[in-house]
Amino acid sequence: MHLDFITARRPAHIQRVAALAGGLAAALLAPHAHAARPMITDDARVVDAKACQLESWVNKNADSTEAWALPACNFTGNLELTLGGALTRQSGQTHATDVQAQGKTILKPLEANGWGMGLAVGTVRHAQAGNRDWYAYVPASFSFRDDAVVVHANIGWLREGETRRDRMTWGLGTETRLAGRTWLIAEIFGQGQEQPLYQLGLRYWLVPDRVQIDTTYGNRSNGGERWFSIGLRLLSVPFLP
């Protein structure tokens, strides 16, 4: 689950598609179909034991541009820790906006043609607004056709630091292998009674299971919140002690 999914939709200079993730925090336990960047709906996997990854991307909104970096590592085997943030450029000025910290564990491992479930808990500090959000969510994943099609469903809770309100968060996404290293992603997600958002994109493995690029288009269902993104994801072999 990426940051936009779990944080409130404030004006674009504070956060628009604020994380295409942490969530967002992706997965390596299977060789294909990782619900990583650029998906906001998270999957029921974590990074390989003793390995790390870096999800980075540039997000172009109507009136600002965000540059994100979310490193994550799995030190113990079933606890993925993410710590990262964003720089936003607007009106000719660049400033730090959001800092995210998250922990994610797997309750039931996802297997080919089976299903899996996890749990993630985290916080997002909004530097410009001077407040902090807290969140938790359960990602569930369902594999079909030997992982050629994977469906992800998220349900969660968000405590907004700005309004001190509790919100329900949700998401539903799919990953479909088009050919070889190329994947099509599609998802819809939202908070409470707000108009949902959707996203469509392509993901391509430059180096299988190690280097990935992607591009997406997203908008709110009423057409009022458009964005484009391009991203790079790097995954390591196990190396931690």
N, C-alpha and C positions, 0 to 999 in steps of 0.2 A: 504494500500500500504506500503510495507516495504522498508527499506532504500536502498537496492540494486537496486530496481526498479527506484528510483528517483535520484540516484547519478551516476556519470560517472564511467565506469569500468576501474579503474586504476589498477596498479600492485597489486597482491594479498595481500601484506603486508599492503597496505593502505586500500583497500576495495575490496572484491571479491563478496561475497554475503552479502553485508553489512547490511543487515537487514532483514534478513529474518524475511520488512517490512516494518516503519511506516507508514512507515508507519505506516507504516505500522501501527497499532491501530485497534483493532478489535471490535467485536460487541456483544451485549447482548440483544437486543430488542426482539429477537425471541429465543425460546428454542433450536433450532437446526440450523445447517448450518451457522456457523460463519466463515467469510473469514479472520480469524486471522492467526497468526503464525501457520504454516510455509509459508503461501501463501504470495507472493509479490504483486500480484494483489489484490487491496483492495476492500471492499464491501461498500454498502450504508447503514451502520449502525454505531452507536456509543455505547459506554458503557452506561449502565443504569444510569439514573439520580441519582446523589449523591453516585455513586459507583465508584470503581477503579478496575484496573487489572494490572498484571505484566506478561509481555511476556519475557521469557529468553531462551537462547539456546546457544549451542556450534556448531560452524561451522568449519569443517575440509576442508581446501583447499590443493592444491598440495604442497605448501611450507610454510604454516602457519596455525595457529588455532586461531579462534576468539571466544570470550565469550561476549555475548550481554545481556543487560537488558534494557527493555523499559517499565517503568511504565506509566500508563495513568489514568486520572480521569475525571469525568463529573460533574462539580460543579453546572452548571446552568440548565441542562436538555437537552440542544442541542448544547453543545460545549465540545468536548473531547480534552483534553490537554495532550500531550505526551512529556516527557523529559527523555532522557536516552543516553546510549552510549556503547562503546565497548572497551575491552582490547584485544590486539593481541600478540600472542607469535610466534616469528620467530627467527631462528638461536640462540636459547637458551636464548633469551631476551624477556621480557614482557613489553609492553608500551601501554599507552592510544592512541587510534587512532581517532575515530569519536564520536562526540556529536551531538545528534539530538533533535530539538524542533519542535513540530507540533501542529496545531489546526485544528479540523475537525468538520463540522456541516452537518446536514441533510436538504436537500431542499425538498425532498419528501420521507416520510417513506416507507420502504419496507414491504409489506404484503405478506402472503402466496398466491401463485398463481398470484402475481402481480409483480410490479417493483418499484424500488426506486432509488434516486439519491442524491449525496452529494457533498461536496466541501472540499478540504484539502489544507492547505498552510503551508510551513515549511522551515527550514534551517538545514544544516548539516555542522558542523565545523570539518575540517580535521586537527587534531593537528600536525601530522608529516609533512604534506605538508604546513601548515601555511596559508590555504585559507578556503573559505566558499562557499558552494553551496546554491542556493535558488530554490524553486520549488513550483508548484501548480498543482493540478490535480482534475479531476471530476470522481468519481467512480459511476457506475451504476450497479444495480443488478436485476436479473430476476429469479423469483421463479417458479418452476414447481413441480407437484405431491406433493402438500402440504409441500413444502420445502425439499423433499427428493432429489431433484436436484436443484442446484442454479448456475446460470451463472453470472460471473462478468466481466465487461469491464471497462477499465480505459483509459483515454486520458489526457495528461498533458504537462507541460512545465518545463524545467530545465535550470537554469543559472549556468554554471560551473565557479567556482571561479578560477580554475587553468588556463583554456584557455580563459575565458571571452566569451565563446560561448553560444548561446541559442540552446537547443535541444528539440525536441518533444519526449515525453515518451508515451508508450502504453503498455497495457497488456490485456490478455484474459484468464480467468480461470474458472474451474468448480469444484464443490463439489458434491459428490454423496454418499449417505448413503448406505453402504454395508450391515450392519446388526446392529441393536441396537445402540450401542455407537461408532461404527467404521465407519470412513469416508475415502473415496478415494479422493485425490485432484490431479489436473493436470492443468498446466498452461504454457503459452508462453508469453514472454514479451521482451521489448527491448527499444532502443533509436535510433531515426533517421534512418539512412541507415545501421547501424551496423547489423551484424549477430545476430538474436534473441537468447535468452536463453530459456530453458525450465526446468520444475521441476515436479517431481512425488513424491507422498508421502502418508502416512497414518496418520490419526489423531484418537485418542481414548480418550473418556471421562472417567477418573478414577472415578470422582464424577460429575454427570451430571450438566452442567452449572457452575461448580465451579473449577474443577481441570482437566486439559487436558495435554496429552503427545503426541508427534509427532516425526516422522522421515522422512527424505526426501533424494532424490538423484537429483542433477541438473547438467546441462552442457550447453555449447553453442552449437548451431545447427551444427557447424563444428567440434565439439568434442574437442575444445581447452581450456575448462575452467570448469573442473569437481569439484564438491563439494558434501559433505555429511553433514547432520546436525541432531541433536537431540534436542528437546526442551521441556520446561515445561511452562504452562500457568496457572495462578491463577486468579480467579475472585471473587470479594467481593460482599456481599449484600450491599444495600444502607446504608450508615452510615455517610456521610458528612453532616454538618449543612446546 
